[in-house]
Every structure is written in structure tokens, then in C-alpha cells.
Amino acid sequence: MLEEKQYGRRHFLSNSILSIVAVPPAMTVLTDGFLNHSNEPRMNNRRPANNTVFENIKQVNAGDLNVGYVDEGPANGPVVILLHGWPYDIHSFIEVVPILTAKGYRTIVPYLRGYGTTRFLSDATMRNGEPAALAYDVINLMDALHIKSAIIGGFDWGARTANIVAAIWPDRCRGMVSVSGYLIGSRESGKQPLPPAAELQWWYQFYFATERGRAGYEKYANDFNRLIWQLASPKWKFDDATFEKSAASFANPDHVSIVVHNYCWRLGLAEGEARYNDIEKKLSTFPVINTPAITLEGEANGAPHPDSSVYSKKFTGKYKHLLLKNGIGHNLPQEAPKDFAEAIIEVGKL
């Protein structure tokens, strides 16, 4: 554990962890970058966005999906799987991947269901956005690529998915990096009311619960998602090109259905699939994660997120929590790629 330092934080709780009571974790507060193990100062890793894109997108059948994914680095290197969130895509990791591959990691970044070139193999398959389905997609992808275990990192939906894989299939997860910490929840906890200020942060969840919201998201997806980017990372000055290269993935024919179902399922307004019931039952107990883990938070995260003091005891293995300053927001891998990449490298050494 790292030496604990006190700091001020907002205390809006995610509805996924309302029933958890924990003590504050050991913590390091960062002002310029990741942990500096040398005596030399580290420069702030934020830099203007560039217009590079992932060009070599591969496809593989995995479970219900034909998954589009990036696979870079040495084929025999330790495997890292990076998971994006909503409303983002694989380009959140555009600057993380070359850092990891330069260190010898085989780095895989899949489009989640409903994004980019990932497609359902059958029209008859339910367009299911429940968390267990997303986690099972990762296991299916690992099986399809013959990967026994990997370091898994993510943010937003990707962090929740990484949490679930680590909790339910710990033998498949060598280490985990999770932005905003422990995000495992249940539909029952999602039904519980929050204080008004916290409910306000979840405004889009209620919007998606209406037919008008679904129609509005379908009609204005890019405008909607740009607004979410701005609210979630209020100090991140991304340009049009940066947004547009991710926005292309929202044209996926299943995007709206997956997003709307995800949020309606959380509120208990939509059913999932019976084949995931056993997993969801386990997740409803808020299982601990004993794989080595590093949790990250940006001090300017404008999206709903739990305070680290609430979830620290959910990590029972080797664990560190890091707070990034200098205006880092919700899309932490893209806003602070060096910090995120070094967390991936660090967790493999815990």
C-alpha cells in the first residue's frame, strides 16, 4: 500500500455501489504524471490531440459477435486488453497502444458490441447491453484468440466490464486497471433513489427510458455524444477531428439499441437474457476483486463516479489508487495516455 494522503473530493455516489461501506484507501495524489520512480521530474503528459487513427482493424467471430479489434505488438508478448466506454471507442487508446507495444506488450483493443465494425452474427440475437453480456464478450474474444489470461484495463463501460471479468473469471485476468474504481452493480441497487444532485448527473439515463429519448438519441447521436464528452471532461479541449474519428463508430446499426438497453436495464425497465442470470446473481453480491489492481481517477471527472473511499475494500489483492490532477477528466486514457499506459505496466509488477 502507498502512504495515505488526505485530499478533497466530490462525493456523488454511483448507484452501483450504494450498499457498500468501506474505509479510505492508501493513495498517491499526482500533479504532473504517474508515479516517478527516479529523481527526475516528469512532465505533464497531456498534449494536443492528433488525427491518427487505427488503420489495421481485424475481425474475428467470438460468441454472438464478429468483433472488430486492434491487435498490435509482438505476438508472443504479455497480452493487454483495453476496453472503451460510452460514448467513446477504441481511439481513446490511440496513444496508449504505441507506448505499450514499445514495451513489448501485445495490445488488443476491441470495439464493444454496438460500436465500430463489431457486428452480431445473427439478426435473431437480442441486442443486449447488460453488463454481464459485455463481460462475456471479452471472455469469448479471449477464447477466439486463444488467450488464457491478460491484463485488462478500461474506463466507463470498459472499467465496469474489466471489474466483472476480474471478479467472475479471476484466472483470466492477470491484473486490472480501472478508471473510477469499482463499478460492479445490480438492478436492485440501480432502483434505489439518490440525492437530487446525484440524480441530476444521471439525466441521460432517464432520457433513454422514454421513447422520445430513444428517438432523440437516434436522430442526434453525434450531438448528444459530443455534449457528454464536454460534460464528462470539462477541461479537455478536444478538437473536431478527435471527436469525429470516434463518432464514426456510433454509426453501427446496433449502437442505439445497445446503449438504450444498457441504461434501461440498470433501472429495471428492460429485461436481460436468462443465460446471464447466474452471473448477474453473483454480481448482485458485490464480489471482491483479488487480482492485482490499480484504480485511477481524474480530478476533473464530470461524469457520475464513486469516491475512492467507498470502494477501497472491494480490492483485496495488491492494490493502488491514483488521483490525476491538471484537469484530467472522464476519458482518462485519451487525456492522460502516459499515465494510463504506465498504470498497465505497473499493475503487472504488483
C-alpha positions as CSV (number, residue, x, y, z in Angstrom):
1,M,0.0,0.0,0.0
2,L,1.1,3.6,-0.6
3,E,1.2,6.2,2.1
4,E,-2.2,7.8,2.5
5,K,-2.7,11.4,1.9
6,Q,-5.8,13.4,2.5
7,Y,-7.5,15.3,-0.2
8,G,-10.8,16.9,-1.0
9,R,-13.2,15.2,-3.4
10,R,-16.8,15.4,-4.6
11,H,-19.0,12.7,-3.1
12,F,-21.5,11.8,-5.7
13,L,-22.0,8.1,-5.4
14,S,-22.6,5.8,-8.4
15,N,-25.8,3.9,-8.0
16,S,-23.9,0.7,-8.5
17,I,-22.3,0.8,-5.0
18,L,-24.9,2.3,-2.7
19,S,-24.8,-0.5,-0.3
20,I,-21.0,-0.7,0.1
21,V,-19.3,0.8,3.1
22,A,-15.6,1.0,3.1
23,V,-12.6,2.8,4.5
24,P,-10.4,5.2,2.6
25,P,-7.6,3.5,0.5
26,A,-4.0,4.2,0.5
27,M,-3.5,6.8,-2.1
28,T,-1.0,8.8,-4.0
29,V,-2.1,12.2,-5.4
30,L,-0.5,13.0,-8.7
31,T,0.1,16.5,-10.0
32,D,2.1,16.1,-13.2
33,G,2.0,12.4,-14.2
34,F,2.4,8.9,-13.0
35,L,4.5,7.7,-10.1
36,N,8.1,8.9,-10.6
37,H,10.5,6.1,-9.6
38,S,13.5,8.2,-10.5
39,N,14.7,11.5,-9.1
40,E,13.9,13.3,-12.4
41,P,10.7,15.3,-12.8
42,R,8.0,14.1,-15.1
43,M,6.3,16.4,-17.4
44,N,2.5,16.6,-17.7
45,N,1.6,14.0,-20.3
46,R,-1.4,15.9,-21.7
47,R,-0.8,17.1,-25.3
48,P,-2.9,18.3,-28.2
49,A,-4.9,15.6,-29.8
50,N,-3.7,14.4,-33.2
51,N,-5.6,13.0,-36.1
52,T,-4.1,9.5,-36.2
53,V,-6.5,6.5,-36.5
54,F,-6.2,2.8,-36.1
55,E,-5.9,1.5,-39.6
56,N,-5.4,-2.2,-39.2
57,I,-8.7,-3.4,-37.8
58,K,-9.0,-7.2,-37.6
59,Q,-12.2,-9.2,-37.4
60,V,-12.9,-12.5,-35.5
61,N,-16.0,-14.5,-34.7
62,A,-16.4,-14.7,-30.9
63,G,-19.6,-15.8,-29.3
64,D,-22.6,-13.9,-30.7
65,L,-20.3,-11.4,-32.4
66,N,-18.0,-10.7,-35.2
67,V,-15.6,-8.5,-33.3
68,G,-13.6,-5.7,-34.8
69,Y,-10.4,-5.2,-32.9
70,V,-6.9,-3.7,-33.0
71,D,-4.1,-6.2,-32.3
72,E,-0.6,-4.7,-32.2
73,G,2.7,-5.5,-30.7
74,P,4.7,-8.8,-30.5
75,A,2.5,-11.9,-30.9
76,N,4.4,-13.6,-28.0
77,G,4.3,-10.6,-25.7
78,P,2.3,-10.4,-22.5
79,V,-1.3,-9.6,-23.5
80,V,-3.2,-6.4,-22.6
81,I,-6.8,-5.9,-23.5
82,L,-8.2,-2.4,-23.4
83,L,-11.9,-1.6,-23.2
84,H,-13.5,1.7,-24.1
85,G,-16.7,3.1,-22.7
86,W,-19.8,5.1,-23.9
87,P,-19.8,7.3,-25.8
88,Y,-16.3,6.6,-26.9
89,D,-14.5,4.0,-28.9
90,I,-11.1,2.3,-29.5
91,H,-9.5,5.7,-30.3
92,S,-9.5,6.5,-26.6
93,F,-6.4,4.3,-26.6
94,I,-4.8,5.7,-29.7
95,E,-1.7,7.0,-27.8
96,V,-1.7,4.3,-25.2
97,V,-1.2,1.4,-27.6
98,P,2.2,2.5,-29.0
99,I,3.6,3.1,-25.5
100,L,2.6,-0.5,-24.6
101,T,3.8,-2.1,-27.8
102,A,7.1,-0.3,-27.5
103,K,7.5,-2.1,-24.1
104,G,6.8,-5.5,-25.7
105,Y,3.1,-5.9,-24.9
106,R,0.7,-7.4,-27.3
107,T,-2.1,-4.9,-27.1
108,I,-5.7,-5.7,-28.1
109,V,-8.4,-3.1,-28.3
110,P,-11.9,-4.4,-29.3
111,Y,-14.9,-2.4,-30.4
112,L,-17.6,-3.2,-27.8
113,R,-20.9,-4.6,-29.1
114,G,-22.8,-1.8,-30.8
115,Y,-19.6,0.1,-31.9
116,G,-17.5,0.3,-35.0
117,T,-17.1,-2.8,-37.0
118,T,-18.3,-5.2,-34.4
119,R,-21.5,-6.9,-35.6
120,F,-23.9,-9.6,-34.3
121,L,-23.7,-12.8,-36.3
122,S,-27.5,-13.3,-36.2
123,D,-30.4,-10.9,-36.6
124,A,-32.3,-13.0,-34.1
125,T,-29.8,-12.4,-31.2
126,M,-31.1,-9.9,-28.6
127,R,-29.4,-6.6,-28.7
128,N,-28.5,-6.8,-25.1
129,G,-26.5,-4.1,-23.3
130,E,-26.5,-5.6,-19.8
131,P,-23.1,-5.7,-18.1
132,A,-22.8,-9.5,-17.9
133,A,-23.2,-9.7,-21.7
134,L,-20.4,-7.2,-22.3
135,A,-18.1,-9.1,-19.9
136,Y,-18.9,-12.4,-21.6
137,D,-17.9,-10.8,-24.9
138,V,-14.4,-10.3,-23.5
139,I,-14.1,-14.0,-22.4
140,N,-15.4,-15.1,-25.9
141,L,-12.9,-12.8,-27.6
142,M,-10.0,-14.2,-25.5
143,D,-11.2,-17.8,-26.3
144,A,-11.4,-17.0,-30.0
145,L,-7.8,-15.5,-29.9
146,H,-6.5,-18.4,-27.7
147,I,-5.6,-16.0,-24.9
148,K,-5.5,-17.7,-21.5
149,S,-5.1,-14.6,-19.4
150,A,-4.4,-10.9,-19.9
151,I,-4.0,-7.6,-18.1
152,I,-7.3,-5.8,-18.6
153,G,-7.8,-2.1,-18.5
154,G,-10.7,0.2,-19.2
155,F,-12.9,3.2,-18.3
156,D,-16.6,3.8,-18.1
157,W,-18.4,0.7,-19.5
158,G,-14.9,-0.7,-20.1
159,A,-13.9,-0.3,-16.5
160,R,-17.2,-2.0,-15.3
161,T,-16.5,-4.8,-17.8
162,A,-12.9,-5.2,-16.5
163,N,-14.2,-5.3,-13.0
164,I,-16.7,-8.1,-13.8
165,V,-14.1,-10.2,-15.7
166,A,-11.7,-9.9,-12.7
167,A,-14.3,-10.8,-10.2
168,I,-16.0,-13.7,-12.0
169,W,-13.1,-15.1,-14.0
170,P,-10.0,-14.2,-12.0
171,D,-7.9,-16.8,-13.7
172,R,-8.4,-14.9,-17.0
173,C,-7.2,-11.6,-15.5
174,R,-3.5,-11.2,-14.6
175,G,-4.1,-7.6,-13.4
176,M,-6.6,-4.8,-13.8
177,V,-6.6,-1.1,-14.4
178,S,-9.9,0.6,-13.8
179,V,-10.8,4.3,-14.1
180,S,-13.2,5.3,-11.3
181,G,-12.5,2.1,-9.4
182,Y,-15.2,-0.5,-8.5
183,L,-18.2,-0.2,-10.7
184,I,-20.0,-3.5,-10.3
185,G,-23.6,-3.0,-9.6
186,S,-27.0,-4.7,-9.8
187,R,-30.5,-3.8,-11.0
188,E,-31.7,-3.8,-7.4
189,S,-29.2,-1.2,-6.4
190,G,-30.0,0.8,-9.5
191,K,-33.6,1.1,-8.4
192,Q,-32.7,2.9,-5.2
193,P,-33.1,6.7,-5.3
194,L,-30.1,9.0,-5.0
195,P,-29.9,12.6,-3.6
196,P,-31.2,15.1,-6.2
197,A,-27.8,16.4,-7.1
198,A,-26.6,12.9,-7.9
199,E,-29.7,12.1,-9.9
200,L,-29.1,15.2,-12.0
201,Q,-25.8,13.7,-13.2
202,W,-27.7,10.7,-14.5
203,W,-30.1,12.8,-16.6
204,Y,-29.4,10.8,-19.8
205,Q,-30.4,7.5,-18.0
206,F,-33.9,8.9,-17.6
207,Y,-33.9,10.3,-21.1
208,F,-33.2,6.9,-22.6
209,A,-36.1,5.4,-20.6
210,T,-38.5,7.2,-22.9
211,E,-39.4,6.6,-26.5
212,R,-38.7,10.3,-27.1
213,G,-35.2,9.7,-25.7
214,R,-34.5,6.7,-27.9
215,A,-35.7,8.7,-31.0
216,G,-33.7,11.7,-29.9
217,Y,-30.5,9.7,-29.5
218,E,-31.0,8.0,-32.8
219,K,-31.5,11.4,-34.5
220,Y,-28.9,13.4,-32.7
221,A,-26.3,10.7,-31.6
222,N,-23.3,12.8,-32.6
223,D,-24.5,16.0,-31.0
224,F,-25.6,14.1,-27.9
225,N,-22.3,12.3,-27.5
226,R,-20.3,15.4,-28.1
227,L,-22.2,17.0,-25.2
228,I,-21.4,14.0,-23.0
229,W,-17.7,14.4,-23.8
230,Q,-17.9,18.1,-22.8
231,L,-19.7,17.4,-19.6
232,A,-17.6,14.4,-18.6
233,S,-14.3,16.1,-19.3
234,P,-15.0,19.8,-18.9
235,K,-11.3,20.8,-19.1
236,W,-10.4,18.6,-22.1
237,K,-10.1,20.8,-25.2
238,F,-10.6,18.2,-27.8
239,D,-10.9,19.3,-31.5
240,D,-13.4,18.3,-34.1
241,A,-11.1,15.7,-35.7
242,T,-10.6,13.9,-32.4
243,F,-14.3,13.6,-31.8
244,E,-15.2,12.7,-35.4
245,K,-12.8,9.7,-35.6
246,S,-14.6,8.2,-32.6
247,A,-18.1,9.3,-33.8
248,A,-17.7,7.1,-36.9
249,S,-18.2,4.1,-34.6
250,F,-21.6,5.3,-33.5
251,A,-22.9,4.6,-37.0
252,N,-23.0,0.9,-36.0
253,P,-26.6,-0.4,-36.8
254,D,-26.9,-1.7,-33.2
255,H,-25.4,1.3,-31.4
256,V,-28.7,2.9,-30.3
257,S,-30.3,-0.4,-29.2
258,I,-27.3,-1.4,-27.1
259,V,-26.9,2.0,-25.4
260,V,-30.6,2.4,-24.6
261,H,-30.9,-1.2,-23.4
262,N,-27.9,-0.8,-21.1
263,Y,-29.4,2.1,-19.2
264,C,-32.9,0.8,-19.2
265,W,-31.7,-2.5,-17.8
266,R,-29.9,-0.7,-15.0
267,L,-33.2,1.0,-13.9
268,G,-35.1,-2.3,-14.1
269,L,-37.0,-1.1,-17.1
270,A,-35.7,-3.7,-19.5
271,E,-35.1,-7.4,-19.1
272,G,-31.8,-9.2,-19.9
273,E,-31.2,-12.7,-21.0
274,A,-31.7,-15.8,-18.8
275,R,-28.3,-17.2,-19.8
276,Y,-26.6,-14.4,-17.8
277,N,-28.8,-14.8,-14.7
278,D,-26.2,-16.7,-12.7
279,I,-23.5,-14.1,-13.4
280,E,-25.8,-11.2,-12.5
281,K,-26.8,-13.0,-9.3
282,K,-23.1,-13.2,-8.3
283,L,-22.6,-9.6,-9.3
284,S,-25.5,-8.5,-7.1
285,T,-23.5,-9.6,-4.0
286,F,-20.8,-7.0,-5.0
287,P,-17.9,-9.6,-5.1
288,V,-14.4,-8.6,-4.1
289,I,-11.6,-8.4,-6.7
290,N,-8.4,-10.1,-5.6
291,T,-6.4,-9.8,-8.8
292,P,-3.7,-7.1,-8.7
293,A,-5.4,-3.8,-9.4
294,I,-4.7,-0.1,-9.9
295,T,-7.6,2.3,-9.9
296,L,-7.3,5.8,-11.4
297,E,-9.4,8.9,-11.2
298,G,-9.1,12.3,-12.8
299,E,-9.9,15.2,-10.5
300,A,-11.9,16.9,-13.2
301,N,-14.1,13.9,-14.0
302,G,-17.6,15.4,-14.6
303,A,-19.3,12.0,-15.1
304,P,-21.0,10.2,-12.2
305,H,-18.4,8.2,-10.3
306,P,-18.0,6.9,-6.8
307,D,-15.5,8.3,-4.3
308,S,-12.5,6.0,-3.8
309,S,-13.1,5.8,-0.1
310,V,-16.3,3.9,-0.8
311,Y,-14.8,1.0,-2.8
312,S,-11.2,0.5,-1.5
313,K,-12.0,-2.6,0.5
314,K,-13.5,-4.3,-2.6
315,F,-9.9,-4.8,-3.8
316,T,-8.4,-7.5,-1.6
317,G,-5.3,-8.2,-3.6
318,K,-2.3,-5.9,-4.3
319,Y,-3.8,-2.5,-4.9
320,K,-3.1,1.1,-5.6
321,H,-5.3,4.1,-6.2
322,L,-4.0,7.2,-8.1
323,L,-5.6,10.6,-8.5
324,L,-4.6,12.6,-11.5
325,K,-4.7,16.4,-11.4
326,N,-4.2,19.0,-14.1
327,G,-7.7,18.9,-15.4
328,I,-7.8,15.2,-16.3
329,G,-11.4,14.1,-16.8
330,H,-13.5,11.0,-17.6
331,N,-11.8,9.9,-20.8
332,L,-8.6,9.4,-18.9
333,P,-6.7,7.1,-21.4
334,Q,-7.0,9.7,-24.1
335,E,-6.5,12.7,-21.9
336,A,-3.6,11.2,-20.0
337,P,-2.2,8.3,-22.2
338,K,1.2,8.1,-20.5
339,D,-0.4,7.8,-17.0
340,F,-2.8,5.1,-18.2
341,A,-0.1,3.1,-20.1
342,E,2.2,3.2,-17.1
343,A,-0.5,2.0,-14.8
344,I,-0.9,-1.0,-17.1
345,I,2.8,-1.7,-16.9
346,E,2.8,-1.0,-13.1
347,V,0.0,-3.4,-12.4
348,G,1.9,-6.3,-14.0
349,K,4.6,-5.8,-11.4
350,L,2.4,-5.7,-8.3
